[in-house]
């Protein structure tokens, strides 16, 4: 085939340009380390790279969220640990106070220490996190949640619980509202509470209470209001709210003993007088501050350590134990959350690594491949250049001189 | 006796023509469009001498260009395609560069939603709220910068369309003039003048690079040139100019029209740089701008909706966070009626990314997409019952008359208009508007969540009077359908689990809850929420689609360029194999004619010496 001279030149130049453009592409790939430098290099890959980058950023954000949640939960745990210590001390003091060797004076001293402990507890309940937010205020984090009002303590926070996004679809609470931690604690044994009638004249004291067979469904304890009335020191009757006698039995005033009805079991000791009565009702909720105030009140009231005081102390003892239980349970929940966060953090790390490796698969240049291509294309360019000089150098006109 | 001298002279003259042609060929070795010329010789009429003939030398019959109409036509068509592919690759390369540059929307989205999460982690912290607003500002500038780049590209395309039309007109003009010259040359000289034909062919090739043309040779050696579906550019010595004119809907958008007829050719032009510009504008740039706008609308709509479900630090229900333009409606300049269509977006998830025209035929309105397909509409078009289609809600003007039409571009201006409305960090609605507490003695398994229904909000107590009935604030019993929300006092209470008789839920307006991050958490989820395409595609997903859409256009254009360059090289090589000058060949021809010349000169010398010999014999 005939080839025109100018076309041959154009073609040679064209092929050199092509090789140079290939080299420039490889150069860009090698210097950026990326195979996809603009979307048209691989449209599907470019979109996939965006998605993967987004997923990676999301995961990194989850990790940040977890860090911030752990900090908050750590503070809460610290506070709760302090609270446990305070309540533990209160319990020890209460045990001492209940001891028969104490006098009104020594009980007054104990009460004085308890007043201090109550202040300490209030301080913990009003503690703040690193950002100056009250930890136990629910969502009203800008307001001191436990305010002293009329001698008692009122909760002015709300029931809100702050959550954190720890992973796709996983939200973990980063706090507990003060109402749940310190406020709404059931009285008595958590199912029912017993209190001695103020007019009792005997020395009978209600001790520990239990719900028999607690796991039965429906529970044998029906949550009603009843009263146990001693008709004589050794006999009793159980009345319902309307005064109807439901049950009756005998009681040993010397040895003491327990009275059981409708799933409720109450241990008594001491000698009741005829007409003494004990009211029994479903647990109400009471704040730990109210419990402390009640305890302090009992201890500060001079009474010579009579059965009335013992009954009152026993009642508040149950309440205090409920409060301690509640704090322990809350700490358990905090621990479980931190645990869940740690697990999620590990999972996020794995995911993050996976996204990074997928992203690298999609958009990173394969250096072995690219460098061998670089070599091949350099050779091709040199070949094109040499061919050009050779071909252009041989002309028939050269021989006609 | 045969006139040897005359024979010799004819040889000399013939060789001179040959040498001259070689010189001409060599001189034009690099002339674009030049066809090498060849000399055709014929033996002169012989002289009859009795029973035989004696030759009388050579005649130069013609100097012709080496030419193939077929190969030239293929070259023109290949030029047109490869020029289109080149221009397309260069334009898509530009838009691809813009998307791979620093304005990466996904990065901006990620930082924005990262800041939303940080606010959720510390809702009462003013610093993190301020960062959130700053990131929102960054997001806005990314949208605007991308949209601005697209617009800049659009005006560049517009400029190039004007330039292409100018060159087309200038080429047509020159071709028409050459038509005249060639016609008169043939009329006077008999044979077509090769160099003028070459020049005209070269102009046709240049014209093909600007726009795909059809060339029809005429009997009088002129050519007719058509563009599109029969719009004449050159006919005889007359050229017909193209022009640009404003689009009937959008005065800022230039369309290609026939200058005399005014008929719009934009959609019918194919091939060449102009074809690429038209295609790029309508099939790459416009959809990209629309997709970007749709992304902005999706973000604004989803984020605003969630933001309105929360309350800010002042306890007020969250206001509009982002603002974004709705559909752009443009009335045709040819409309005779009054008023304009009032269009708004009724459902972001149903937006298609297409543009529409709404036209009135007197009595009935029809909606068509840009491909001319009819789109079914619901409603009657009144303010009370607007037309609905493709996520749009349209109220048509009462003053329309038959023949009026309106163009609706649902998302065209959205990205450019995207803005943050909130500038006070306290106004970020991170908290839930309502606080719900379950009754302390609830026995069922139901847990409740609440959302706002837009009405005035007040607190209330939902009390179950049986497992399937409830009362609100002690009102009449209502039937509870599991899964259905309970609506009252400006909120919807959604229960999950099963309520029991006696269960109660107290809903109170959230007050003073600066530590509440419930709505901030929900706002964070908007990042991955399916918003578009029927609630499937997230905002980030929509941007990915834009990137892959633009990337595909770029990759296709690059491939096309490679292919078309090869086709062009093939066509050009073939054409050159016939018409191109080869210097080696010319060198050989030079030697050939030089030898012929020398030989003819030798004949004359011989004739001369014969004549001298004869004379000296006579002188004796």
Interface residues (C-beta under 8 A of the other chain):
Chain A: X1 X2 X3 X4 X5 X6 X7 X11 X14 X37 X38 X39 X40 X41 X42 X43 X44 X46 X47 X50 X51 X53 X54 X57 X58 X61 X64 X65 X68 X69 X131 X133 X134 X137 X138 X139 X140 X141 X142 X143 X158 X159 X160 X162 X163 X164 X165 X168 X171 X184 X285 X395 X396 X397 X400
Chain B: X29 X30 X36 X92 X93 X96 X97 X99 X100 X106 X107 X109 X110 X113 X114 X117 X118 X120 X121 X122 X123 X124 X125 X431 X432 X435 X437 X440 X510 X512 X513 X514 X515 X516 X517 X518 X521 X524 X525 X527 X528 X540 X541 X543 X544 X545 X547 X548 X549 X550 X551 X552 X553 X554 X555 X557 X558 X569 X572 X573 X576 X577 X578 X579 X580 X581 X582 X583 X584 X585 X587 X588 X590 X591
